[in-house]
Amino acid sequence: MTDISPVVPQGRQVVESYGGGRFRISGTVWTGSVLLRPDIASAWPVNDFRDLTLESLLPLTEGDDIPEILLIGCGSRTGLLPRTLREAIRAEGMVADTMDTGAACRTYNVLMAEDRRVAAALIAIE
């Protein structure tokens, strides 16, 4: 049998499960929404896609390694970013892609395993 599991470097943040208003990321359970980069996860006070602002995403741009891809997990359904917010995110150096939270978790894991400069803003779903 051939093992096709991606090799994930030590210390990387991997989404292991989601749902029930929680995430399990690299063995740690987070209640509520989270911001996620390959090196760190943090609580995020955004619980509804309509409350998303550029300011709420700015913690993802701290440091020298600004993500090139920002995945936004909108909750149980995909939403469209207002043009002004999409342009503001682009001005920060990121390209935003919105999808439901489950798809964002899976996509984040793949891109992170490929060593891409990716971040995720994940709204918790019940």
C-alpha positions in Angstrom: 0.0 0.0 0.0 1.3 3.5 -0.9 0.9 6.2 1.8 -0.2 9.5 0.2 -0.6 11.4 3.4 1.0 14.8 3.0 4.1 15.4 5.1 3.4 18.4 7.3 6.5 20.0 9.0 6.6 20.0 12.8 4.9 23.0 14.4 2.5 23.7 11.6 -1.2 24.4 12.4 -3.4 21.8 10.8 -7.2 21.8 11.0 -8.2 18.3 12.2 -11.9 18.9 12.7 -14.6 21.5 12.8 -18.3 21.8 13.7 -20.3 22.2 16.8 -19.0 25.8 17.2 -15.5 24.5 17.6 -12.3 23.7 15.7 -9.5 21.2 16.6 -6.3 22.6 15.3 -3.1 20.6 15.8 -4.6 19.0 18.9 -6.0 22.1 20.5 -9.7 22.8 20.7 -10.8 26.3 19.9 -14.4 27.4 20.7 -15.7 30.0 18.2 -14.1 31.5 15.1 -10.3 31.4 14.5 -7.6 33.1 12.5 -5.1 30.7 11.2 -1.6 30.9 9.7 0.8 27.9 9.3 2.6 29.0 12.5 -0.2 30.2 14.8 -3.9 30.0 15.5 -5.8 32.6 17.5 -9.3 33.3 18.6 -11.3 35.6 16.3 -14.3 37.6 17.5 -16.2 37.5 14.2 -19.2 35.2 14.3 -21.1 36.3 11.2 -19.8 36.9 7.7 -21.6 40.3 7.6 -19.4 41.5 10.5 -16.2 40.9 8.6 -14.0 44.0 8.3 -10.4 44.7 7.2 -9.5 45.6 10.8 -10.7 42.1 11.9 -8.2 40.6 9.4 -5.2 42.7 10.2 -3.7 40.3 12.7 -3.0 38.1 9.7 -0.7 40.7 8.2 1.5 41.1 11.2 5.1 40.1 10.8 7.4 39.8 7.7 5.7 36.8 6.0 2.3 38.2 4.9 0.1 35.5 3.4 -0.5 35.7 -0.4 -3.7 33.8 -0.1 -6.5 34.5 2.4 -9.2 31.8 2.7 -12.4 33.1 4.3 -14.6 30.4 5.8 -18.0 32.2 5.7 -19.9 29.7 7.9 -22.3 27.2 6.5 -22.7 29.0 3.2 -20.4 31.0 0.9 -20.7 34.8 0.8 -19.4 37.4 -1.5 -17.0 40.1 -0.2 -18.0 43.7 -0.9 -15.7 45.1 -3.6 -14.3 47.7 -1.3 -13.3 45.0 1.3 -11.8 42.8 -1.4 -9.7 45.7 -2.8 -8.6 46.6 0.8 -7.4 43.0 1.4 -5.6 43.1 -2.0 -3.9 46.4 -0.9 -2.6 44.5 2.1 -0.9 42.1 -0.3 -3.4 39.2 -0.1 -5.8 37.6 -2.5 -9.1 36.6 -0.8 -11.2 33.6 -1.6 -14.5 33.0 0.1 -16.1 29.6 0.6 -18.0 27.7 3.3 -16.0 27.0 6.4 -15.6 23.3 5.7 -14.1 23.9 2.3 -11.9 26.6 3.7 -10.5 24.2 6.3 -9.7 21.5 3.7 -8.2 24.0 1.2 -6.1 25.6 4.0 -4.7 22.2 4.9 -3.7 21.4 1.3 -2.1 24.8 0.6 -0.3 24.8 4.0 1.1 21.3 3.3 2.3 22.6 -0.1 4.2 25.3 1.9 2.2 28.1 0.3 1.9 31.4 2.1 -1.7 30.9 3.2 -3.9 32.1 6.0 -7.5 31.4 6.9 -10.2 33.4 8.7 -12.7 30.7 9.8 -16.2 31.4 11.1 -17.3 28.6 13.4 -20.4 26.6 12.3 -22.8 24.6 14.5 
